[in-house]
Amino acid sequence: MMQRKSNPGVIAGLALIFLLLLAANFLTPMTADDFLFSFSHAHWSRLTGVDEIIPSMAALRQNTNGRVLAHFFVQLFLLWPRPVFNILNAVMGTLLFYILYRYIRRGERARDLLLFLLLFSLLFILLPAFGQVFLWLTGACNYAWTAVLTFAFLYPFFAEYMGPAGEAPLLLRVLHLPLAFAAGAWSENGSLAVLCAAFAFLGLCRLREKKLPRTLALRFLVACGGFLFLMSAPSEWSGRRGEVSESTLTKALSRLSGQFSPTVLLLLGLAALLAAAAAVWLLIRKRKLGCRLCRGALALAFLAGLILFWRRDGAAAAFVSDTVMLLFASLCLWAYLMLLGLEKGLDRRTMLSALIFALAGLASVLIFLVALYFPARSACPFICYTALADALLLGALWDRGSRKPLLGGALAACALTLLLLPMAAGDLVSVHRQSEARVSMLLEAAQTPHAQVVAEPVIARSKYPATWPGDESYFSFDIAMYYGLDSFQVTEYVND
């Protein structure tokens, strides 16, 4: 293992990320659930003190979901002045990129800096609903903070498998236990993903060392306890019993059966199985040829996906959304690099780690097959895990002398990020101005008794602000209560 020294380029990058996130946080208004969580779930009146949060979370656990740790901080920050959250959230967002960087750094400055830039660019480009994950108060506490906690919890498992790592100081091992519980109890899909990854790394360590690392096993059990606490909430069961019959999977299968006959679906399934069998045979018997052919097939599939994404007039295009396209692009990139790593003969630990990360990400998505809907922000774990796997593979290729993939990938991703940044900044400023104008109008209307307000919608033109279509209509009652109005409506939804 190379000596790890500070990397000035990475330090400068982290400082820049913090400043960008800080500015973006100050440009982000309250939206959607922010208004809902300004009120106690116990008695539905405005929160006035920290002492009211615990009863509110108890009611939330009974009636809404088990994410009481995340929502505790949501209500806490809504009580405090907004700059407190803006600063802490920028710190947490920056911390996420630092933790991800810890997984792939090896001590070579050029290599580590390129990987760090690649990681940031991949998340900036591929993450659906970027603003809802990193900037929106409720969303950040539920998604970005989940990523920080879970990747911090997972790192010792990864380091032990790749190392093995030395024993951490006793204080850190003790502090890791509440972190483990929080990582398991914070989010349904993010916590499930990290438990899958930690279990896999534990199993691999057991196979290699012929014994189970006791401290890691204890942390894993504590995290499982946290997940049990999350999922044993009455609302996680009583309020979601009907989701399976009306789930995303059921609806997708219904749409497929409406588009294609059972015979066509059977033939497509058989063709897919034959193609998979042929690919496996090629990869086993003729590895290099198989890797190249499979990579070519992936490139063609990605191109077909892009064409399908842009052809909105086709019947099949109804199945494709921005989120689906970004998930598909991320999966294709990971699979392409896995095949490249297999062809180049990367070491088993790197390949298995990249596989574990991708499978953990898939677990975070597949859990929504039995849910009523899949919000774009819930793709955060999948994008984070696959981006980390990509960086791990590219770093290993660099270490073996194949530097072009990392150089080309980092330059392309950074160039696209630089093209998107001005557009994202302009959209954030636009939403901020629209929101400020609305807040002024609502505060003025609140001076009139029994005021009924109809406002223009706040329009975001990209995924980078925290707002999205329909949120103002869904939370119109909460917005009216928050500003002391009799009613609040948005012009777009007045006649709905």
C-alpha positions in Angstrom: 0.0 0.0 0.0 1.4 3.4 -1.0 1.9 6.1 1.5 -1.2 8.3 1.6 -0.4 12.0 1.6 -2.6 15.0 1.3 -3.6 15.8 -2.2 -3.9 19.6 -2.8 -6.0 19.1 -5.9 -8.6 17.1 -4.0 -8.6 19.5 -1.0 -9.2 22.4 -3.5 -12.0 20.3 -5.1 -13.7 19.7 -1.8 -13.5 23.4 -0.9 -15.1 24.2 -4.3 -17.8 21.7 -3.8 -18.6 23.1 -0.4 -18.9 26.6 -1.8 -21.1 25.5 -4.6 -23.4 23.5 -2.3 -23.5 26.4 0.2 -24.5 28.9 -2.5 -27.1 26.5 -3.9 -28.5 25.8 -0.4 -29.0 29.6 0.1 -30.8 29.7 -3.2 -33.1 26.8 -2.4 -36.6 27.8 -0.9 -38.9 25.7 1.3 -41.0 23.3 -0.7 -43.3 20.4 -0.4 -42.7 18.4 2.8 -40.9 21.3 4.4 -44.3 22.9 5.0 -45.8 19.6 6.1 -43.0 19.0 8.7 -43.3 22.5 10.1 -46.3 21.1 12.0 -46.3 18.4 14.7 -47.6 15.0 13.5 -49.1 14.6 17.0 -51.5 17.5 17.1 -51.1 19.2 13.6 -50.2 22.6 15.0 -47.1 24.6 14.3 -43.9 23.4 16.1 -42.7 25.8 18.7 -39.9 23.9 20.5 -37.6 21.0 20.4 -39.5 19.2 23.1 -42.4 18.8 20.6 -40.4 16.8 18.1 -40.3 13.5 20.0 -44.1 13.2 20.3 -44.3 14.2 16.6 -41.9 11.4 15.6 -43.9 8.9 17.7 -47.0 9.8 15.8 -45.1 9.7 12.5 -43.9 6.2 13.3 -47.5 5.2 13.9 -49.1 6.9 10.9 -46.5 7.6 8.1 -43.2 5.7 8.1 -40.4 4.6 10.3 -37.8 7.2 9.3 -37.9 9.0 12.6 -34.2 9.7 12.8 -34.1 11.5 9.4 -37.4 13.4 10.1 -36.2 14.3 13.6 -33.5 16.4 11.9 -36.0 17.8 9.4 -38.2 19.2 12.1 -35.2 20.3 14.1 -33.8 22.4 11.2 -37.3 23.8 10.5 -37.3 25.2 14.1 -33.8 26.8 13.7 -32.9 29.7 11.4 -32.5 28.5 7.8 -28.7 29.4 7.5 -28.0 26.7 10.1 -29.3 24.0 7.8 -27.7 25.6 4.7 -24.2 25.5 6.3 -24.5 22.0 7.8 -26.0 20.5 4.7 -23.2 21.9 2.6 -20.8 20.3 5.0 -22.6 17.0 4.8 -22.7 17.1 1.0 -18.9 17.8 0.9 -18.4 15.0 3.5 -20.1 12.5 1.2 -17.6 13.2 -1.6 -14.7 12.9 0.8 -16.0 9.6 2.1 -16.4 8.2 -1.4 -12.9 9.5 -2.2 -11.5 7.5 0.7 -12.6 4.3 -1.0 -10.6 4.9 -4.1 -7.5 6.9 -3.0 -4.1 5.2 -3.2 -1.6 8.0 -2.8 -0.8 8.9 -6.4 -1.9 12.5 -6.8 -2.8 12.5 -10.5 -4.7 9.3 -10.3 -6.6 10.2 -7.1 -7.5 13.7 -8.4 -8.9 12.3 -11.6 -11.0 9.7 -9.8 -12.3 12.4 -7.4 -13.3 14.6 -10.3 -14.9 11.7 -12.0 -17.0 10.8 -8.9 -18.3 14.3 -8.5 -19.1 14.6 -12.2 -20.9 11.2 -12.4 -23.1 12.1 -9.4 -23.8 15.6 -10.9 -24.7 14.2 -14.3 -26.4 10.9 -13.5 -28.2 11.6 -10.2 -31.9 12.2 -10.9 -33.5 15.0 -9.0 -30.1 16.3 -7.9 -31.7 19.3 -6.0 -34.1 17.1 -4.1 -31.2 15.0 -2.9 -28.6 17.6 -2.0 -30.5 20.9 -1.5 -34.1 20.3 -0.4 -34.3 20.3 3.4 -36.5 17.3 3.8 -34.9 15.5 0.9 -31.3 16.1 2.0 -32.0 14.7 5.5 -33.6 11.6 3.9 -31.2 10.9 1.0 -27.9 12.8 0.9 -27.5 12.2 4.7 -28.4 8.6 4.2 -25.5 8.3 1.8 -23.1 9.9 4.2 -24.0 7.6 7.1 -24.2 4.4 5.1 -20.9 4.9 3.2 -19.1 5.9 6.4 -20.5 2.8 8.1 -19.5 0.5 5.2 -15.9 1.8 4.8 -14.4 -0.4 7.5 -15.9 -3.5 5.9 -14.5 -2.6 2.5 -11.1 -1.7 4.0 -10.9 -5.0 5.9 -11.6 -7.0 2.7 -9.2 -4.9 0.6 -6.5 -4.7 3.3 -6.9 -6.2 5.7 -7.2 -3.0 7.7 -5.5 -2.5 11.0 -7.6 -2.4 14.2 -9.1 1.0 14.8 -8.7 2.8 18.1 -11.1 1.7 20.8 -12.9 5.1 20.9 -13.6 4.9 17.1 -14.9 1.4 17.5 -17.3 2.5 20.2 -18.4 5.5 18.2 -19.0 3.3 15.2 -21.9 1.5 17.0 -24.4 4.4 17.1 -23.3 5.1 13.5 -24.1 1.5 12.6 -27.6 1.8 14.2 -28.3 5.1 12.4 -27.1 3.7 9.1 -29.5 0.8 9.5 -32.4 2.9 10.7 -32.2 5.9 8.4 -33.8 4.9 5.1 -35.7 1.9 3.8 -33.7 1.5 0.5 -30.4 3.1 1.5 -30.2 1.1 4.7 -31.1 -2.1 2.9 -28.4 -1.5 0.3 -25.6 -1.0 2.9 -26.7 -4.1 4.8 -26.4 -6.1 1.6 -23.0 -4.7 0.9 -21.7 -5.1 4.5 -23.0 -8.7 4.6 -21.2 -9.5 1.4 -17.9 -8.0 2.5 -18.2 -9.9 5.9 -18.8 -13.1 4.0 -15.7 -12.6 1.8 -13.6 -11.8 4.8 -14.8 -15.0 6.5 -13.9 -17.1 3.4 -10.4 -15.5 3.2 -9.4 -15.4 6.9 -11.4 -18.6 7.9 -12.8 -16.5 10.8 -15.3 -13.7 11.2 -14.0 -10.2 12.1 -15.7 -9.9 15.5 -15.9 -6.1 15.7 -17.3 -5.8 12.2 -19.8 -8.6 12.9 -21.0 -6.7 16.0 -21.4 -3.5 14.0 -23.3 -5.4 11.3 -25.7 -6.8 13.9 -26.2 -3.3 15.4 -27.0 -2.0 11.9 -29.5 -4.9 11.4 -31.1 -3.9 14.7 -31.5 -0.3 13.3 -33.1 -1.7 10.2 -35.5 -3.8 12.3 -36.4 -0.7 14.3 -37.1 1.2 11.0 -39.1 -1.6 9.4 -41.0 -2.6 12.6 -42.8 0.8 12.7 -46.6 0.1 12.6 -46.9 2.5 9.6 -44.4 0.5 7.5 -46.9 -2.4 7.6 -50.4 -1.2 8.2 -50.2 1.7 5.8 -48.6 -0.3 3.0 -50.5 -3.5 2.8 -52.2 -2.6 -0.4 -49.0 -1.5 -2.2 -48.0 -5.0 -3.5 -51.3 -5.4 -5.5 -50.9 -1.9 -6.9 -47.2 -1.8 -7.1 -44.8 -0.5 -9.7 -44.1 -4.1 -10.8 -47.7 -5.0 -11.2 -48.4 -1.9 -13.2 -45.4 -2.5 -15.4 -46.4 -6.1 -16.1 -49.9 -4.9 -16.9 -48.6 -2.3 -19.4 -46.3 -4.9 -21.0 -49.2 -7.4 -21.4 -51.2 -4.7 -23.0 -48.5 -3.8 -25.5 -47.4 -7.4 -26.4 -49.1 -10.7 -26.7 -48.0 -13.6 -24.3 -46.4 -15.3 -27.3 -44.2 -12.3 -28.1 -43.3 -11.9 -24.4 -42.3 -15.6 -24.2 -40.2 -15.4 -27.4 -38.5 -12.2 -26.1 -37.8 -14.0 -22.8 -36.3 -17.0 -24.5 -34.2 -14.8 -26.8 -32.9 -13.0 -23.7 -32.0 -16.3 -22.0 -30.2 -17.6 -25.1 -28.3 -14.3 -25.4 -27.3 -14.5 -21.7 -26.2 -18.1 -22.1 -24.1 -17.3 -25.2 -22.5 -14.4 -23.3 -21.6 -16.5 -20.3 -20.1 -19.2 -22.6 -18.0 -16.7 -24.4 -16.8 -15.1 -21.2 -15.8 -18.4 -19.8 -14.3 -20.1 -22.8 -13.0 -17.1 -24.8 -12.7 -14.4 -22.3 -11.2 -11.6 -24.4 -13.4 -12.1 -27.4 -16.4 -12.5 -25.1 -15.6 -9.3 -23.2 -15.2 -7.3 -26.5 -18.4 -8.7 -28.0 -20.4 -8.0 -24.8 -19.0 -4.5 -24.6 -20.0 -3.9 -28.2 -23.5 -5.2 -27.3 -23.7 -2.8 -24.3 -22.7 0.1 -26.5 -25.4 -0.7 -29.0 -28.0 -1.1 -26.2 -27.0 2.2 -24.7 -27.3 3.9 -28.2 -30.7 2.2 -28.6 -31.7 3.5 -25.2 -30.7 7.1 -26.2 -32.8 6.8 -29.4 -35.7 5.5 -27.5 -35.4 8.3 -24.9 -35.6 11.0 -27.5 -38.3 9.4 -29.6 -41.3 10.2 -27.4 -43.8 9.5 -30.2 -43.2 5.7 -30.1 -45.4 3.4 -28.0 -42.4 1.8 -26.3 -41.1 5.2 -25.3 -43.9 5.4 -22.8 -41.9 3.0 -20.6 -38.9 5.4 -20.6 -38.5 8.3 -18.2 -35.6 10.6 -17.3 -34.9 8.5 -14.2 -35.0 5.2 -16.1 -32.6 6.5 -18.7 -30.2 7.7 -16.1 -30.4 4.4 -14.2 -29.9 2.6 -17.5 -26.9 4.7 -18.4 -25.3 4.2 -15.0 -25.8 0.4 -15.2 -24.4 0.2 -18.8 -21.3 2.2 -17.8 -20.7 -0.1 -14.8 -21.2 -3.3 -16.9 -18.9 -1.9 -19.6 -16.1 -1.3 -17.1 -16.6 -4.7 -15.4 -16.1 -6.4 -18.8 -13.1 -4.2 -19.5 -11.7 -5.1 -16.1 -12.3 -8.8 -16.8 -10.6 -8.6 -20.1 -7.6 -6.8 -18.6 -7.4 -9.3 -15.7 -8.0 -7.0 -12.8 -7.5 -8.6 -9.4 -10.3 -10.5 -7.8 -10.8 -8.2 -4.8 -11.4 -5.2 -7.0 -13.8 -7.0 -9.3 -15.8 -8.5 -6.4 -15.9 -5.2 -4.6 -17.3 -3.5 -7.8 -19.8 -6.3 -8.1 -20.9 -5.9 -4.5 -21.4 -2.2 -4.9 -23.5 -2.6 -8.0 -25.6 -5.4 -6.4 -26.2 -3.2 -3.3 -27.3 -0.4 -5.6 -29.7 -2.8 -7.4 -31.2 -3.9 -4.1 -32.0 -0.2 -3.3 -34.0 0.0 -6.5 -35.6 -3.4 -6.6 -37.2 -2.8 -3.2 -39.5 -0.3 -5.1 -40.9 -3.0 -7.3 -43.5 -3.7 -4.6 -44.0 0.0 -3.8 -46.7 2.3 -5.2 -44.2 4.6 -7.0 -40.5 5.2 -7.4 -39.5 8.8 -6.9 -36.5 10.0 -8.8 -34.6 11.0 -5.6 -34.7 7.4 -4.4 -32.3 6.5 -7.1 -29.5 8.2 -5.1 -28.1 4.9 -3.5 -28.0 3.2 -6.9 -26.1 6.1 -8.6 -23.7 6.4 -5.7 -22.8 2.7 -5.5 -22.4 2.3 -9.3 -20.3 5.5 -9.6 -18.1 4.3 -6.8 -17.7 0.9 -8.5 -16.8 2.7 -11.8 -14.2 4.8 -10.0 -12.8 1.7 -8.3 -12.5 -0.2 -11.6 -10.9 2.8 -13.5 -8.4 3.3 -10.6 -7.4 -0.4 -10.8 -7.0 -0.1 -14.6 -4.8 2.9 -14.1 -2.7 0.9 -11.6 -2.2 -1.8 -14.2 -1.0 0.7 -16.8 -4.3 1.3 -18.7 -4.5 5.0 -18.1 -6.6 6.0 -21.2 -10.0 4.8 -19.8 -9.7 7.0 -16.6 -8.2 10.0 -18.5 -10.9 9.8 -21.2 -13.7 9.2 -18.8 -12.7 11.9 -16.3 -12.2 14.5 -19.1 -15.5 13.7 -20.8 -17.4 13.7 -17.5 -15.8 17.0 -16.3 -16.5 18.6 -19.7 -20.1 17.7 -19.5 -20.3 18.9 -15.9 -18.8 22.3 -16.9 -21.5 22.6 -19.6 -24.3 21.8 -17.2 -23.1 24.0 -14.3 -24.1 27.4 -15.8 -27.5 26.0 -16.7 -28.0 24.5 -13.3 -27.0 27.8 -11.6 -29.3 29.8 -13.8 -32.2 27.5 -13.0 -31.5 27.7 -9.3 -31.4 31.5 -9.5 -34.7 31.5 -11.5 -36.5 29.3 -9.0 -35.1 31.4 -6.1 -36.5 34.6 -7.6 -39.9 33.1 -8.4 -40.1 31.8 -4.8 -39.1 35.1 -3.3 -41.8 36.9 -5.2 -44.3 34.3 -4.1 -43.3 34.5 -0.4 -43.6 38.3 -0.5 -47.1 38.0 -2.0 -48.2 35.3 0.6 -46.9 37.4 3.5 -48.8 40.4 2.3 -52.0 38.4 1.7 -51.7 36.9 5.2 -52.3 40.4 6.6 -55.9 40.2 5.3 -58.3 38.0 7.3 -59.6 34.9 5.5 -57.3 35.4 2.6 -57.6 33.0 -0.3 -54.6 33.0 -2.7 -54.2 31.7 -6.2 -50.5 31.8 -7.2 -48.5 31.1 -10.4 -46.5 27.9 -10.2 -42.8 28.0 -9.5 -41.2 26.5 -12.6 -37.9 24.6 -12.6 -36.4 23.7 -16.0 -33.9 21.1 -14.8 -33.3 18.5 -12.1 -31.1 20.8 -10.1 -33.6 22.9 -8.1 -35.5 21.2 -5.3 -39.0 21.9 -6.8 -41.0 19.5 -9.0 -44.3 19.7 -10.8 -47.4 19.1 -8.7 -45.8 19.5 -5.2 -47.4 22.8 -4.6 -50.9 21.4 -5.4 -50.4 18.3 -3.2 -49.1 20.4 -0.2 -51.5 23.4 -0.8 -53.3 22.9 2.5 -49.9 22.8 4.4 -48.7 26.0 2.6 -52.0 27.8 3.5 -51.6 26.8 7.2 -48.0 27.8 7.2 -48.7 31.3 6.1 -52.1 31.7 7.9 -54.3 31.7 4.8 -57.8 30.3 4.4 -56.7 28.5 1.2 -53.9 28.3 -1.3 -54.0 27.1 -4.9 -51.8 27.1 -8.0 -53.3 28.4 -11.2 -52.2 25.2 -13.1 -54.4 23.1 -10.8 -57.4 25.4 -10.1 -59.7 23.5 -12.4 -58.4 20.0 -11.5 
